[in-house]
Amino acid sequence: MLAPWAVAGILAIVLISVGLPGMLHPAASSKLGQALSILNDPDTKDVSFGQPVARGRVFVSPDKGVVFIAAHLPPLDAHRTFELWVIPARGNPIPAGTFRGEADASAVYVRPGPVVNAAAVAVTVEPEGGSPQPTTTPFIVTKL
């Protein structure tokens, strides 16, 4: 169970990263609702990561999706993107969407939808638009 101050801090990060742009873009407001749904799900797993480069947390709800929050992301070359992967207990990684970091090397990414049989979450650097399977070694791998 998360301490109340930890939940407040996480929600503040999500609100700032997703909610403020929502005042300008209605699609971001939808992302905020999706993120809050995932964070409020009692079945959500909360895992911290921090080695070797990026640090952050990932929240995985089997029924509702993933919220990924990171800092200290590596810089991306032109025409490259970060790709989130759900790693099942058996089988190949499942692509869970692409995202780019902010100027301060942070990112908040929300991927709604069921996450079935997830054993881990990983992040790779992929060509713009993503890949059907990882083409680089993950720089984040977080067991759930």
N, C-alpha and C positions, 0 to 999 in steps of 0.2 A: 504494500500500500504506500502510495506517495504521501510525503508530508504536505500539509496545506500550503506552505511557502513554496515548495517545489512546483506544485500544480499552478499556483499563481504566477510563478516565473515563466513556466512553459506557456501558459495562456497569454501572458504579456508579449512574449516573443512572437507567438503565432498571430496575435492581434495586430502587432506592429507590422509584421512582414506580410500578412495576408489581408488584414482588415483595412488598413489605411488606404492601400491602393483600391480597395473595394469601393471607397467613396467616389473614386473616379471611374472605376470599371465594374459594372455589375457582375461580371464573371468572377471577379475576385471575392465578392460577397458570397457567392455560391461555394467557393473553395473554403472560406472561413467556416461556413455551416458544415461542410464535409469534415474539416479538421476537428471541429468541436464534437461532432458525432463520433469520430474515431477516439478522441481523447476521453470522452465520457462513457464509452462502452466498458462495462465491468470486465469483459473478457480480453481487453487490450493488454498486450505485453509491452512493457517499457524497458528498453535496453540502452545502456550507455556504451559509447565507443570512444576511443581516444588514442589509438596507436596505428601506425607510426606518424601519420601526418594530421589528418583531420580529427576533430573532436565533435561530439554531439550526442544526440539521442534519436532513437527510432521507436515509434509506437506502432504496433501491428495489431489490428483487430481482425480476427478471422472472418467476420461478416461484413465489416465496413471499410477496411482499407489500411493504408499506411500513411503516417506523418513522419517525415524525415527532416531533422533540424541539424545543421552542421556549421562549424566554423573552421577556419584554417584550411579551406579547400585549396588544392593546388591550382595554379593558373592554367587556363585552357588555351591551346593554340587556336588559330582561326579554323573554322569549319569543324570544330570538335565540340562535344557536349558530354555531360555526365549522364550515365544511364544507371537506373536503379534496377536491381534484379532480386526476385524472390527465389531463394534456393530451396526446393522441396527436399524432403527426407530422401527421396529416390527420384532420379531423373535429372533432366537438364535444367539449367537456370531458366526462369520465366521472365521476360522483359516486363518491367513495371513502369516504364516511362522515362523520358529524358528531361533534363533541367540544366540550367546554367546558374552559376554562382553570381552573387552580387559583387560590386566593386570592392567591398571589404572582405572578400573571400568567404562569405557565409551563404547559406541557402536554406530555404524552407520549401519543401516539396510535399504536396498532398496527392496521393494516388488513391482515389475512391474505388470501391468494389471488393468483392471477396478475395481473401488471401488463403488459399487452400493448402494444407499440409506444409506450411513454411517451417523450415528448420533454421534458416538463416536469411539475412538480407545482405546484399553486396552492392558496391558502386564501382563502375569502371569508367574510363574515358573512351568514348566511341566517336565514330564519324557523325557529323551533324545529321540528325534524323534518327539516330540509333541503329542498332543491329539486332538481328533475330537471335544471335548468341554472342556472348562476350568475345571481343577481338583483342582485348588487353587483359592483363592480370588485374584483378580487383585491388584497389588501394584501401577499400574499407570492406571488411567481412565481419558481420556481427551475428553471432549465434543467438537464436531465440530460445 
